[in-house]
Amino acid sequence: MSTNYESYLKTSLSKYKYADIAKRDVLNVFQQFKDLRPAYDSYIFNDGSKKELLNLDGTIPVSYRSVTYNIPVCIWILDTHPYNPPMVFVKPTSSMQIKQGRNVDANGKVDLPYLRDWRYPQSDLLGLIQILVIVFSDDPPVFSRVQTQRTQPYPQTQQSNLPYPSQGGFQMPTPGGTGSNPPAYTPYPSGGYNQSGSGSNFNYGGNFQQQPQGFQGYPQNTGGYPQSGQQQYPSQTPYPSYPSQSQYSTSTASTVTSSGQGGPGSTNTVTEEHLRMSLLSAVEDKMKRRLREIFEQAQAEMNVLHKTQTDLLQGREKLDKMMKDLDTEKVYIENNIQMLKEKDREVKDALEKMSKEDSLDIDDAVVTTMPLYKQLVNSFAEEQAIEDALFYLGDALRKDVIDIDVFLKQVRELSRRQFMLRALITKCRSKAGLPPLA
């Protein structure tokens, strides 16, 4: 069924900061609580500001004294969900009254430690609703409006041990009926509830099923109450009401008498076996929820530790690579230092040798031992002399010392000679095995 809401949620959550996460969180709720419906409406905050927000409107099943009731709620989801907690309200109908307590105020707003300690990803909407089911099972947030005059809506076939609901309340059958196991009933239709209307605006009835443990969804409405001539059910208050002192005394006495006669399968009253089963179911649900919270917290801590371990391993790899590069650079620097020391020693030896000699003729220093090297030195010297001559010719032309015709003639002759010398130098260096000039 949740797939039918995907397109609606995609449109409604388009302005949310974390639309994908919020959509996934809401769809998880619809898979288990099928009587909740999404709606997109305006919410007015206490300071008067208004904002368009998504809300989940409908009912959640709550087991109270081994009987399942559907509690109407409305959950407003902020645009920063899931990093900020939602706002939860109980929305009673005209025949209900809010029971103010430690978790619900007079306006129906719900305050829970789960909401105050909200932290993503340990907290989500599905966990919130499961906490609401457990809390409302211990302390129901609504009860039927009790009036002075009450009428019997259906003829009874057996003695009822609980007071009838008021005229404005929901007139529902008791959990008792035919058969040995007391079935649970649904005081609201599966499609939701009408907040503004009275009890007569609802289409009651359903396929009643016993739900002694947990909350696994809602019974689907397949029909109404039996008509005239069919089996009639005794009346029972659909929500825990608070009668007067005389009513309470009469009901208590009747309950004690009947509980002493009936067993766990009796449909006349709530026995100790029913209370024991309800307590066991509530304790089991609380233990499952607590274990789930502990597991999720441990899982989140493990994920953080795993990410930290991955980051540390990556940092270790980077450090190892840096150490390896430093070792390589250290070896390279040590080799350069060794080479510089050798060159320094050679220079010192040459200086010492030159200082011991008397006089050194520069011409003797450049005299080569082979004709090839001699030709190379002479060609290089002549080529450098031509380079200087070209420079001075250009300077003389700029100062108007020589004419342009003389300048061009001399430059042409010197350039031709310089070209030939450079070709000869290149050839000599190639024959001598020397690298070419840059």
Secondary structure, DSSP 8 states (H G I E B T S, - for coil): -GGGGHHHHHHHTTTSTTHHHHHHHHHHHHHH-TTEEEEEEEEE-TTS-EEEEEEEEEEEEEEETTEEEEEEEEEEE-TTTTSS--EEEE---TTEEE---SSB-TT-BB--HHHHT--TTT--HHHHHHHHHHHHHHS-SEEE---S----SS--SS---S----TTS--EE-S--SSSS-----SS-TT---SSS-GGGS----------SS-------------TTS----EE-SS-----HHHHHHHHHHHHHHHHH--TT-SSS--HHHHHHHHHHHHHHHHHHHHHHHHHHHHHHHHHHHHHHHHHHHHHHHHHHHHHHHHHHHHHHHHHHHHHHHHHHHHHHHHHHHHHSS---HHHHT--SSHHHHHHHHHHHHHHHHHHHHHHHHHHHHTTSS-HHHHHHHHHHHHHHHHHHHHHHHHHHHHHT-----
